[in-house]
Structure formats: structure tokens, C-alpha cells
Amino acid sequence: MRGYRWAILLLALLSAGLLTGASLAILDTADQVTIQCEVLAGTPEAADGVELTLPLSCGNQMFWTTTFPAGRPEEAETDFTSTLSQDPRTKPWVSQPLSVEVADVYYWGGTPDNPRALLDSLIQQAQETAPEGTKATVSFRIRDYFDSWPLRVTSDLPGIQYDLWGNSNLQQLFQDYFAIPVPSDATFTVTAQGSGVSYNTDCIPRLKSYAAPCGDTILFVLTNTASISARDETGNYQKIALDGSAIPGGWGLYRYTPGPEDTLGTLETLWSLPEGADILDFWGTEGEADFFLLTREEGQLRLRVFDGEGNLRQTMDLLPFSEEESYMQTYKGDGFLVPMIYGPRAEGYCYHFAVLHKAGGMWQTAFTGDDRKAAQLGCGGFTWTDDTYSCLSMAWDGERLAVWDSELRNGSLFHLAVYSRNGLDYLATYRNSVSLASDNSAGPVYYAFTQLFWLETPQVRWAETGS
């Protein structure tokens, strides 16, 4: 069997052009990946019931899936597969059913035949003011061309033709409903020198939308604050408040109901946002039973839970949330949620999180925590879940949260943290023989000789509960 595996590996390595000292060293790991564990906090008993899975690939042609108990890595079992053709196994892109944003200036005021008609006109005006061989900068007042920000709207609903730059009919429906005024001092600057042209779009807001399907309709929100390209004194992008006074019901939760066949359908406001609240995120559960809205409000990270009709069912304050802190993301697990925020500390960032689960038909906060102790031991923070190669995985057993993560895309170093109401109960790092063989080889260095690949199943689970 070992000779067979060697033959398959050799063929894969040859076809990928990866037959080097590093890849020959990796051949020794074909039968079994070994795991090295270093416990940084707690004892292995604190991780009883946690089962981990490590997916590693080489050249998108060789794949090792290694599963082991967190406290007993010597019991690791490996499933190895290989292909002669490349098989990139990356996380599939999950598109929003509806997207609304301020249109790119390239397509302002144009037509399908000439989408950049307005931009070309402004550039020509700037060029005409510049004598030959000189440079001229001309600022145009955006309100002279638009009363409200031009929108780009796309949808992947059946019956709505997708257009890269937005569906024109759908855009008009949304443009009429969401008339977000252009500030009187907003300008668009064009600099021309001969045939060379550049333009400044610092004042154009990056409007975001979050949407979730609900039966034959879509529930969605638009962010009432937006970042712009201009930076503040600390180097961060500035944020501005958007004017929602012309929107029926103001900022809030909206529903789009597509019409039959070629008709556009309707828009309505289901719930209005309180004054002073900033929208951060919105999503729904897979079964469309609950819809969640996160806001920054009264110094808190606040969660609201709605039903499919837009009726408010719960309001919960999750974490203290200062202006210096930022919302990061929410991990959406099977029956649990983990919203995360971060803020500055002496070195890097400090992360805080809340663990929510559903009990008795209502969502409850199990506990809150932070990464202070883990950061002191070199394993702070979380990776982004929307990264193509993100390996952040969490599991909840009703009392404890297991977090499996790595900042390294090559999978050479992972860490597992187990949190409870008492704080950090367990922290350990894990290294594997595949990545170590590559790292320690005398052969050429590759940018990602081994890398993680995407698995549909969670990489961490509580084996005792099956969650």
C-alpha cells in the first residue's frame, strides 16, 4: 500500500512540476500525518470532547484530511487523496440576493450604449482648461448633476436579468424609493495634463447593503453611515452619516417583493431605525425563521431579532461598544452566533465577543469574552470568515465555545482555544508533519507549498454532542 501511495504522489508531483527536495520530504507523510501539540494554558482534559480536522493540500493536487482529538493528537487519522489535474478547493462565494451601492463614477449619467458619457464630458472640460503642456485641476459640484446619489442595484433572483453594472429598471425603482441626497459641498475633481487624466472620488460614500431571502421576497437594510476615501488624522477612512429623510419611514428594515414576470415589484419599509443608531450587519437563518440586525447604539453592540414579516421579537445588548472600537463580523454556527468587535490596544488590537444560543424559542447571551489572555500567549485575534482561505471554525456544546484558527494560510501552525463563563479554559498550538517537511526542506521556497483547502464540514466539533 505504501508503494502504491508513493507512486500516486510521484505522478502528482511530476504533473504539478513540484518534484523538489521539499516535495520528496512530504512523500514520507503520505501514509500518516503526525501532529505536534503544545499546551499554552489549561490541561488536555479541558478540551475533552473536541475533535479537530486539518485539511492540507499541495499544488492543488494532493490532499490530506487529518482528524484527531484535541487532547490526544497521537490518535490522528489521515485520509489522503490526489488528482493528476489541479483541483482548487476554495470556499465558494456566497452572493447576496440583492446588492445596493452608490454607482461607480465611471457609469454616472450614462446610457447602455455610452455608459461613461458624463465622465467623458467632465474630463473634456478639464482638458480644455489646461493649456498645452500644463496641468489643470477642475472641481465639479456633484449637486449640479444629481440631487441624490446614483445607485447600482443587482439581484440574482429568478426573472431578473443580472447586469454587471446594475439592472437599469431595478435601479430606477430603488432610486425613486431611496433618494439619498448629495451634500451641497460634495465635489468631483478632475486633473488633466495633455492626454493624461486622473480624478478624485474621496467624497463618494461606500454605501453597503445586507440582504436575506424570505420566501418569495428579500429583506434587506442599507447602512446609514458610510466610509469615504478621505482619511482622518489617524490614517483611517473617514465615515459620514447619510441622509435618509427622503426614504419612506427613514432608515430601517425593508422588503423587496418582485412582481410577476416582467413587472418590477414593490418596496416597503417594515421597521424604522431609532435616532442615533448605526446599522452594522443583517442576516437571516437558513430556515428563514429569524432575521438579525446588529447596530451600534447608546454605547452598545445591540442585536434585534425579527420574524419574516418584519415584526420585532427581541432586542439584546451584547457588548459595550465605544466609538474607538469597530465591528468585525459574526460567526454563524449551528444554533449559535458569535459577534466580534475589536479596538486598539498597546500592540495590535483587542477583540471582544459574545456567545449567543437559542433556548426555549428565544435567543440568549451565554457569556461574553475577550482575547487578552490568548494574545499574551501569542494566539490573539480572529481571522475573517469571508476570506477565501479562512480557517476560522467554532463549535458550541451548550456551555463551552471551541475556536480553531490560524493566521497562516499554509496551515503550518493552528491554535485551539476553549472558552466558557470562566474565561479561557484551554489554549494549545498544533503543528503538522506535512507543513514541517516543507518548511525544513533544503529545496526551493514556494509561496504556498502547502496550503489549506476548503471543507464543507466544520473543522472543529464537539464529538460528544455532535454539534
Protein Blocks (a to p, Z undefined) as FASTA:
>chain_A
ZZmmmmmmmmmmmmnopacfklmmmmmmmmoccdddddfedcfklmgoiacdddddehhl
accdddddfklmmlpccdddddfbdcdddddddddfbdcddddfklgoiafklmmlmmmm
mmmmmmmmpcghiacdddddfklmombdcdddddfbehiacdfkbpfklmmmmmmmmccc
ddfkbccddddehjbccddfklpccdddddddehjbccddddfbdcdfbdcfkopacddd
ddfklpghiaadddddddehjbnbjcddfbdcdehiacfbdcddfklmaccddddeehia
cdddddfkopafbdcdfbdcdfkbccfbdcddehiacdddddddfehcaddddddddeeh
iacdfbdcdfklmmmnopgcjddfkbmklcbdcddehjaccddddfbfnlpaccdddddf
kopfbdcddddfklmmmmmpcbdcdfblbacdddfbdfbdcfknoZZ
